[in-house]
Amino acid sequence: PMLSHIVERLKNVANSEALIVATSTNKADDAIEEFCSREGVDCFRGDESDVLDRYYRAAIRFKLTNIVRATADNPFVDPAEIDRLIDLHKKTGADYTHSFGALPIGVGAECFTFAALERSWNEGMKPNHREHVNEYIQENPAFFRIEALTIPPDKTAPELRLTVDTPEDFKKAEAIYAKLYRPGDIISTVEVIRLCTTSSL
């Protein structure tokens, strides 16, 4: 399953102390909890539609002080850039740090403090705040110290779409993995950009 590739990539984040799959309490997601059990990955189950609440309660359960958000529709999330993201987040003392805007769409991630998450949970009451976790912070930059990670030139391709939101996206992701995947190895962002800019997928 696509989730297995995402988990495999996130296991390569050196600066991470925990890897948690935060899914819903719906019966259909029992399969995700079973997958996590087989893979030795922590699983937290919470509200399906109030994703902000799910994150907040998972952070409390696991006593997290900083949280990296990597979403399950992004099978090309970059573990090396997440390590750099965490380093920047800690070095600057930021409330929220992200790597969006220069990486291909679906490759970036974000890191926020528990305090920033808690403020979002307390104050972010609009439907988009509850669904997307990060949008209260993004809409209220005056309340938070925000930092953006500088991306290396060979990984800069903001026009390239690598997230999976549609059947066409999924077919493209399958085609990339079919060409580049090596068990036990991580497909690099540079490889994916090169393939997508030189081949027809």
N, C-alpha and C positions, 0 to 999 in steps of 0.2 A: 504493500500500500504506500501511497505518497507520504503518509505520516512517517513511515519507517525511514525514508530518505532524509526527511527533515530532522528526525531524532539522531540519525547517524551523523549528520553534519554538525548538529549542536553538541554532540558528545566531544567534538574536536575543539570546543572553546576552552582554552587553557585556564582562563581567569574565572571560570564559573565554579561555584561550590555546590550547585544543585541544578537538576533539570526536571522540570515539572510540566506535565501535560495537563492543562486546565480545560476540562470538557464539561458537558452539561449532565444533568441528572436524568435526562431522557433515557428511556429503555433502549432506544436505538444506539446509544453511545456506550452500552455495556461492552460492545466489541472493542472500543478504545481502551477501556479500563483493562480488559483482558490482554490486549496488545502490550500495554504498559507493564503489566505483571510479568509477561513473558520476557520483555526487554530489560527488566530491572530498573524501570523508570518510575518515578513518583507520579501519581495521578490525583488530581483534585477535581471534584465534581460540584458544580454549582448551577446557578440560574442560566438558562439558555439565552434569554434575550438581554438580561442585565449583565453584560460581560464585565463592566466596571466593578460590579459587586462581586463577581466571581474572582476577579484578580485580587480585589481587596481582601476577601476572605481567605484566599489561597496564601497571600502574603502573611496574614496573621497566623494561619495554621503552621506555616513553615518558618516563621520568625525571620522574614526577609527584611533587610535594610535597604537594598538596592535591587531593582527588578529589571531584567532585560525582557522586552516583549518581542517575540518572533512568532509571527502568525502562521497558522497551518495551511495557508494557501500559497506559501512561498517555498517551493522545493529547492530553490537555489540560494537560500540565505547564506551569507559568507561568514564562516567562523573566524577567519583571520581579522576581518573588519570588526566583528563583535569584540574581539580581544582589544583592538585599538579603541573601540567605542568605550569599553569599560575603563581602560586606562585614562582616557580623556575625561570621562565622567568623574572619576575619583581625583584626578589631578586638579581639576578646576573647581571641585566642590559644587558642581551644577545640580540643580533640581531635576533637570530633564536634558538628555543628550541624545541626538539622533544622527543617523547617517543617510537621510533621505535627500533627494534632489540631484545627485550626481551619479550615484550607482544606478544600474538598470532597475526599473520598477519591479519590486518584489525581492530585491537582494538586500536592502537595508533593514535596519532594526532600530530600536530605541531603548534607552535606559532611563529609569526615573527612581527617585528616592521613595521610600515608604511614606515619608511626610507629604510629598507631592501627590502620591496616589491617594492618601487619606484625605487631603484637601479636595481633590477631584471628587472623591466618593461623597464627601459631605456637601459640596457646593454645586457639583455638576448634575443638574436635575433635568436637563433637556434630553429628549430621546437619543440624540446623536452622542451625547456624553456617555450615556449608559451603554450604548452599543459599541462604541469605538475606543473606549478607555482613555485615549490620549487627547481627545479633542477639547476637553475643558482646558487643559494646559495650553494647547496650541491657540485657543481663542482668547486666552488671558495671559499674554506674555509679561505683563507688568507684575504679575504675582509670583513669577518663577524666574530663576536664573536658567537660561536656555543656552546650550552649546551645540554647535554643528560640527561633525567630524569632516575634516578635509580628506577627500578621496584621491588616491593616486591616479595619474592620467590614464594608465592602461586599464583601469577599472571604471573609467568615466564613460557612461553611455546612457544618459537619462531618457533617451528616446526609445530604448529597447525594453520591451515588455516581457517580464519573466514571472509574473504572478499568475495564478490559476483561478480565474473567475468564470470562465466560459468553457464549453466543450472544445473550442478551437485552441484556447490556452492549454488545455490538458493534452491535446494531441501534440502541440508544439513541445511541451515538457517531455512527453514520452519519446518524441523523436530525438531530442537532445540527449536524454539518458541512454537511448539505444546506441547512439554514436559515441558517447564519451564515458559512460559509466564503467568503472573498474572496481569490482568488489574489494572493499578494504581501503579504497582510495577516495579522495574527495575531488570532485570536478571543480576546477577553479573558475572564478568569475572571468578571468582573462580568457580561458579556453572557451567558455560559453559565448563571450562577446565575439571572439574570433570566428567561431563556427557560425553564429547568427549573421555576421556581416559578410561572410564569404560563401555561404551555402543557402540554398532554398529549402526551408523546412516545411 
